[in-house]
């Protein structure tokens, strides 16, 4: 029994050096779709759509909290909502569908560099 356990554990340890690349948690296209909400549900969105919107809001907040002041700097004269809208609009207009965090960060860095 102990030998079998060692073989199994040893098998996992041997595979530990391999790198597995998982798809992004959220693509830029899916982020924009979730941020904008589903068309046709203006006031009383179903719970799934509300959850998608909340997920996108939290995702954006995490990107901002992790990178603001180090990778990019928010202009003092601009409201956070306006700043974020500009970035989201740019991600929405981008022809590439990539990792949402990277797409958002790239836009913040390009539009709001630290002086």
C-alpha positions in Angstrom: 0.0 0.0 0.0 2.8 2.5 0.9 4.6 1.6 -2.3 1.5 2.4 -4.4 1.1 5.7 -2.6 4.8 6.6 -3.3 4.4 5.7 -7.0 1.3 7.9 -7.3 2.9 10.8 -5.4 6.1 10.4 -7.4 4.1 10.5 -10.6 2.6 13.8 -9.6 6.0 15.2 -8.6 7.4 14.2 -12.0 4.7 16.2 -13.8 5.1 19.2 -11.6 7.6 20.8 -13.9 5.2 21.1 -16.8 3.5 24.4 -17.4 -0.2 24.4 -18.3 -1.6 27.4 -20.0 -5.3 27.8 -19.3 -7.5 30.1 -21.3 -8.0 33.6 -19.7 -10.7 33.9 -17.0 -12.4 36.4 -19.2 -11.8 37.4 -22.8 -12.0 41.1 -23.8 -15.1 40.4 -25.9 -16.9 38.7 -23.0 -15.8 41.4 -20.6 -17.4 44.1 -22.8 -20.6 42.0 -23.3 -20.9 41.5 -19.5 -20.1 45.2 -18.8 -22.7 46.5 -21.2 -25.3 44.0 -20.2 -27.7 42.0 -22.4 -29.8 44.1 -24.8 -33.5 43.9 -24.2 -33.2 43.8 -20.4 -33.1 47.5 -19.4 -34.5 47.7 -15.9 -35.2 44.2 -14.6 -32.3 42.1 -15.8 -32.5 38.4 -14.9 -30.2 37.2 -12.1 -27.7 35.7 -14.6 -27.2 39.0 -16.4 -27.0 40.9 -13.1 -24.3 38.4 -12.0 -22.4 38.9 -15.3 -22.4 42.7 -14.8 -21.3 42.4 -11.2 -18.5 40.0 -12.3 -17.3 42.5 -14.9 -17.4 45.4 -12.4 -15.3 43.4 -9.9 -12.9 42.3 -12.7 -12.3 46.0 -13.7 -11.9 47.1 -10.1 -9.2 44.4 -9.5 -7.3 45.5 -12.6 -7.5 49.2 -11.5 -6.6 48.5 -7.8 -3.7 46.3 -8.7 -2.1 48.7 -11.3 -3.1 52.3 -10.7 -0.2 54.4 -9.5 2.4 51.8 -10.7 1.6 51.0 -14.3 -0.6 54.0 -15.1 -1.9 57.1 -13.2 -5.4 58.5 -13.1 -5.8 62.1 -14.1 -6.8 64.3 -11.1 -9.4 66.2 -13.2 -11.2 63.1 -14.5 -13.9 61.2 -12.6 -13.1 57.4 -12.3 -16.3 56.5 -14.2 -15.4 58.7 -17.2 -11.8 57.3 -17.2 -13.1 53.7 -17.1 -15.7 54.4 -19.8 -12.9 55.6 -22.1 -10.9 52.5 -21.5 -13.8 50.1 -21.9 -14.9 51.9 -25.2 -11.3 51.4 -26.5 -11.3 47.7 -25.6 -14.7 47.4 -27.2 -13.5 48.9 -30.5 -10.3 46.8 -30.5 -10.3 44.2 -33.3 -8.5 41.6 -31.2 -10.2 39.3 -28.7 -7.6 38.7 -26.0 -7.3 38.4 -22.2 -9.5 41.0 -20.7 -7.1 42.0 -18.0 -4.3 42.6 -20.5 -6.6 44.5 -22.9 -7.8 46.7 -20.0 -4.3 47.3 -18.7 -2.9 48.1 -22.1 -5.6 50.8 -22.6 -5.0 52.3 -19.1 -1.2 52.5 -19.8 -1.7 54.0 -23.2 -4.2 56.6 -22.2 -3.1 57.5 -18.7 0.7 57.3 -18.4 2.3 58.4 -15.1 4.0 61.8 -15.5 
